[in-house]
């Protein structure tokens, strides 16, 4: 396909900044070779434009042709009419522009503020054009895949990426986990950020399944032994799977705070007064409030106490039932031998990335309780350290990226205000903690949180509301919608936002072959070259 | 050296009529011919041809009742070749001036008695590098269908090309842009171009 790049595809015939430009296809270019999501360059008189093909249509100069088309057997007439009276048209959304003068060239591509003039020539974007826009793989840029139908490497600046919270979306089975793993590897290699991954389905630690699900592929730990620690909630399950773990997480009753219970109100089926009662019990009994509350028998003493605290009998029973659910979780113990949060922080501070596997405990209650508990304490710690560093003399903590799956459960409209993840998403990078949100129902996530996500990567989505939620606030939304809805159900994704100069539909790089592992662990050719250069310098 | 096939006997800016030196030697419909007037040579397309009595009032009569073939009629009546004449009408399609071909009307019409030559394959090829002459043809009104003349012209020209099919397609495309708003007329011509 590449030799075509210098060929003229067509010329600009109409357009506007808001709606994009109309390009009439040259008769030599076949409309069937065009694909939505491809990149084109438009040579205007004074500047060049980069744009994306967002729609392809067929046109006729005379309606009569559509009414009385030539006979199907009459290939001659069809051939004559093709490209003249019947033509293909592209709808192109210009996204970036480079001015012709020297200053503009050094500035690099800028957002589009005008349209190319009439009859400007449109060509397929070449490798050089793409490199100019997306940069080359280097120490801070990570190669995540290739733009659709192109050989060019699409590189993300991960230093920039981790400065904000990001999102990965897509229907179930479209490759979200795969993309997340890829991005995590990138962060491990190219950024100073450490990762904390709440791994609900045990896919990021030792082994994950390939996109087809037929074979297992290596995950983070086997590739980066020293840089990754695997924590588990379910030691037995890890043993069964034959994987070693670095830390077994146990949570003591005394570590659970009223806020943690408040968050689980819906899942534990607690009433409003029951949640109020939690705070009162905490005030009364201190750290051991759960233990004490569960030990309270149906005696007169208890009744007196409840009366004192102004807690109704039925409310207390409701709360007790809820706490009973938590007590039944095997990793909850009356007193944890080692504080999980401290363990986590020790690893994170050494720059080791932590994958927390949930083993068999994949229910929402566990996931929400654990993820929130740990994240809240870690966030507080980072907040304190960051504030101390602002006061001077202490180095700020390395950026932390927390990966959460099933994000809509933490970030939906009802509870986004209460969970720590809501706070992290909103307050963003002030305290060097950001989120990597992985979810399949973006429409269920609070709009305010969605609007704060810096870069979004989305695989195929076909629910109208989900598409709207993901694309909210993006310029050229309607055009991107066409591209998004037409992504293949596997191995294709659309990325847009802070970390890329313009939206791109791309195919993620290979994963699961020996070669690909080698590339990842050696940091790709660019890293090797950089290391070699440094070596040469000192010899 | 090209041989002349006739002489202009009637001429104006847009067309001229040529009388053939020999009976029935007019070129096929759609052929490219030219005058040899220096300094401007005028190119034209044969759009109509005919043979009739040299005197308008004297109609030929049937003579072959006892003859076995048409050739025998002419043999036994040698005067016929002198009493009849073949003529053809040529639409001006362009001209050559200072060695360059222009596909638009010349500033002056052809002279009466200008010699007319049938263009060689090489000349036809040279002339047909552009299809601008088609716009002159499409705007002409003739007693016969101009669509037939255009189709015949393109067919004649395609014979001299290395890829006749590609030539016809290209010609068709040019016609499409000229006749953009008249699909029916275009269809009529394309039907006659199909091989």
Interface residues (C-beta under 8 A of the other chain):
Chain A: X27 X61 X62 X64 X65 X68 X70 X74 X76 X77 X79 X80 X81 X83 X84 X85
Chain B: X168 X169 X172 X173 X175 X176 X177 X180 X181 X182 X183 X184 X186 X187 X190 X191 X193 X194 X195
